[in-house]
Amino acid sequence: MSKDNCTAEVKIRLTADEKNKLKQLSDAAELTMSEMIRATIFSEEKLVFLVQGADIAAAMFQIRKDLDALRREGVIPASEIDRLQNAIDNVGTKLHAIRERLSDLHDEDKEADDND
């Protein structure tokens, strides 16, 4: 949801630890803290995917680094490493496409309101 569509404001009080946890979770999901709060309230299933998707992306990055190290060491033939890296890239592309579809957390809510 773009910031322009958000017209109401709510202030909440959090402990420093709660704010830090909110910041960590929103960073992991690549969301602002406001988007994270809205996602938690209105789009729980999407939020789970966004957080887990970030974990998957981090794991894929580490696998690519490990494959690069194996290439340098000559442990695995370069053609096999290329094949594996292409497969990882394909998964990354699919995850990115899913994330893009979920990035506007309230499109469905807005469409429902528009149809009422």
C-alpha positions in Angstrom: 0.0 0.0 0.0 1.5 3.3 -0.9 1.9 5.9 1.9 -0.5 8.2 -0.1 -3.4 5.9 0.5 -2.9 5.9 4.3 -4.9 8.8 5.7 -5.5 7.7 9.3 -2.9 7.8 12.0 -2.6 5.7 15.2 0.1 6.1 17.8 1.1 3.2 20.0 3.5 3.0 22.9 6.0 0.2 22.9 8.9 -0.8 25.2 12.3 -0.4 23.7 12.6 -4.2 23.4 9.2 -4.4 21.6 10.2 -1.6 19.2 13.5 -3.4 18.5 11.7 -6.7 17.8 9.2 -4.9 15.5 12.2 -3.3 13.6 13.9 -6.7 13.3 10.8 -8.4 12.0 10.0 -5.6 9.6 13.6 -5.5 8.3 13.5 -9.3 7.8 10.3 -8.9 5.8 11.7 -5.9 3.9 8.7 -3.8 5.2 8.4 -0.5 7.1 7.3 -0.8 10.7 3.9 0.6 9.7 3.5 -2.0 6.9 4.5 -4.7 9.3 1.8 -3.7 11.8 -0.8 -3.5 9.0 0.4 -6.9 7.7 0.2 -8.5 11.1 -3.4 -7.2 11.6 -4.8 -7.6 8.1 -2.7 -10.1 6.2 -1.2 -12.8 8.5 -0.6 -15.4 5.8 1.2 -12.9 3.6 3.4 -11.8 6.4 4.5 -15.3 7.2 5.5 -15.8 3.6 7.4 -12.4 3.5 9.4 -13.2 6.6 10.1 -16.8 5.5 10.9 -15.6 2.0 13.6 -13.3 3.4 15.1 -16.3 5.3 15.0 -18.4 2.1 16.7 -15.6 0.1 19.4 -15.4 2.8 20.0 -19.1 2.6 20.1 -19.0 -1.2 22.7 -16.2 -1.0 24.9 -18.4 1.3 24.5 -21.4 -1.1 25.7 -19.2 -4.0 28.7 -18.1 -1.9 29.6 -21.7 -1.1 29.3 -22.7 -4.8 31.6 -19.9 -5.7 34.1 -21.1 -3.2 33.8 -24.7 -4.6 34.4 -23.3 -8.1 37.6 -21.5 -7.0 38.8 -24.7 -5.3 38.0 -26.9 -8.3 36.1 -29.4 -6.2 33.0 -29.6 -8.5 33.1 -29.2 -12.3 32.2 -25.6 -13.4 29.4 -26.9 -15.5 27.7 -28.5 -12.5 28.1 -25.3 -10.5 26.7 -23.3 -13.3 23.7 -25.6 -13.4 23.1 -25.3 -9.7 23.5 -21.5 -9.7 21.0 -21.2 -12.6 18.5 -23.3 -10.5 19.0 -21.0 -7.5 18.6 -18.0 -9.7 15.3 -19.4 -11.0 14.0 -19.9 -7.5 15.1 -16.4 -6.6 13.2 -15.0 -9.5 10.1 -16.9 -8.5 10.4 -15.7 -4.9 10.8 -12.1 -6.1 7.7 -12.4 -8.3 5.6 -13.7 -5.4 7.0 -11.0 -3.1 6.1 -8.3 -5.7 2.5 -9.7 -5.8 2.3 -9.5 -2.0 4.0 -6.2 -1.6 0.8 -4.1 -1.6 -0.6 -5.7 1.5 -4.1 -4.2 1.1 -4.9 -4.3 -2.6 -7.6 -6.9 -1.9 -9.1 -4.9 0.9 -9.1 -1.8 -1.3 -10.7 -3.7 -4.2 -13.4 -5.0 -1.9 -14.1 -1.5 -0.6 -14.3 -0.2 -4.2 -16.8 -3.0 -5.1 -19.2 -2.2 -2.2 
